[in-house]
């Protein structure tokens, strides 16, 4: 027990709050906006994941989850249209090799 107590107090954890990188909040709001007319447990789960994302790359990877929710509640064509509408915003904050050609 002494070893555990020694380790626990030897290097106290310090919280470091940082502002999210530029553009994250804008993209997060746009992703949440395309889900406005969707509802249900899975949508709530995706919204929570969007709120928890801290970097543009994380939001980029969540596009598939957003697509799946929209397609399940509307149609694939609607999901494609909405996701494609977000690509210009991602181009502003992510490297071109990740987002793809214009």
C-alpha positions as CSV (number, residue, x, y, z in Angstrom):
1,X,0.0,0.0,0.0
2,X,2.9,2.3,0.7
3,X,4.2,1.9,-2.8
4,X,0.8,2.8,-4.3
5,X,0.5,5.8,-2.0
6,X,4.0,7.0,-2.9
7,X,3.4,6.6,-6.7
8,X,0.0,8.3,-6.4
9,X,1.5,11.4,-4.8
10,X,4.8,11.5,-6.6
11,X,3.6,13.1,-9.9
12,X,0.3,14.9,-9.5
13,X,-1.9,15.1,-12.6
14,X,-2.4,18.6,-13.9
15,X,-5.4,19.5,-16.0
16,X,-4.4,21.3,-19.1
17,X,-7.3,22.9,-21.0
18,X,-6.7,24.0,-24.5
19,X,-8.9,25.7,-27.0
20,X,-9.8,23.4,-29.9
21,X,-7.8,24.0,-33.1
22,X,-9.1,26.7,-35.5
23,X,-12.2,25.6,-37.5
24,X,-13.2,22.8,-35.2
25,X,-16.3,24.5,-33.8
26,X,-17.4,25.7,-37.2
27,X,-17.3,22.2,-38.6
28,X,-18.8,20.7,-35.5
29,X,-21.8,23.1,-35.8
30,X,-22.2,22.2,-39.5
31,X,-22.1,18.5,-38.8
32,X,-24.7,18.9,-36.1
33,X,-26.8,21.0,-38.4
34,X,-27.1,18.3,-41.0
35,X,-28.6,16.1,-38.3
36,X,-31.2,18.6,-37.2
37,X,-34.1,16.7,-38.7
38,X,-33.0,13.3,-37.5
39,X,-33.9,11.7,-34.2
40,X,-33.4,8.6,-32.1
41,X,-30.9,6.8,-30.0
42,X,-28.3,6.4,-32.8
43,X,-28.5,10.1,-33.7
44,X,-28.0,11.1,-30.1
45,X,-25.0,8.8,-29.9
46,X,-23.5,10.4,-33.1
47,X,-24.2,13.9,-31.7
48,X,-22.4,13.0,-28.5
49,X,-19.4,11.8,-30.5
50,X,-19.4,15.0,-32.5
51,X,-19.4,17.0,-29.3
52,X,-16.5,15.0,-27.8
53,X,-14.3,15.4,-30.9
54,X,-11.3,17.7,-30.3
55,X,-9.6,17.8,-33.7
56,X,-10.7,18.3,-37.3
57,X,-9.4,14.8,-38.1
58,X,-11.8,13.3,-35.6
59,X,-14.7,15.1,-37.1
60,X,-13.6,14.0,-40.6
61,X,-13.6,10.4,-39.4
62,X,-17.1,10.8,-38.0
63,X,-18.6,11.6,-41.5
64,X,-19.4,8.0,-42.0
65,X,-21.5,7.8,-38.8
66,X,-23.3,11.0,-39.8
67,X,-23.9,9.6,-43.3
68,X,-25.3,6.3,-41.9
69,X,-27.8,8.2,-39.7
70,X,-29.0,10.4,-42.4
71,X,-29.3,7.6,-44.9
72,X,-31.3,5.5,-42.4
73,X,-33.7,8.2,-41.7
74,X,-34.0,9.8,-45.2
75,X,-32.1,8.2,-48.1
76,X,-28.6,7.7,-49.4
77,X,-29.0,10.5,-52.0
78,X,-29.9,13.0,-49.2
79,X,-26.9,11.7,-47.1
80,X,-24.5,12.1,-50.0
81,X,-25.7,15.6,-50.7
82,X,-25.4,16.7,-47.1
83,X,-21.9,15.2,-46.6
84,X,-20.6,16.6,-49.8
85,X,-21.8,20.0,-48.7
86,X,-19.4,19.8,-45.7
87,X,-16.3,19.1,-47.8
88,X,-15.4,22.8,-48.4
89,X,-15.4,23.5,-44.7
90,X,-13.0,20.5,-44.1
91,X,-10.7,21.7,-46.9
92,X,-10.1,24.9,-44.9
93,X,-8.7,23.0,-41.9
94,X,-7.3,19.7,-43.1
95,X,-4.5,18.8,-45.5
96,X,-5.5,18.4,-49.1
97,X,-4.2,14.8,-49.2
98,X,-6.8,13.9,-46.6
99,X,-9.8,15.6,-48.0
100,X,-9.1,14.8,-51.7
101,X,-9.0,16.8,-54.9
102,X,-11.3,19.8,-55.3
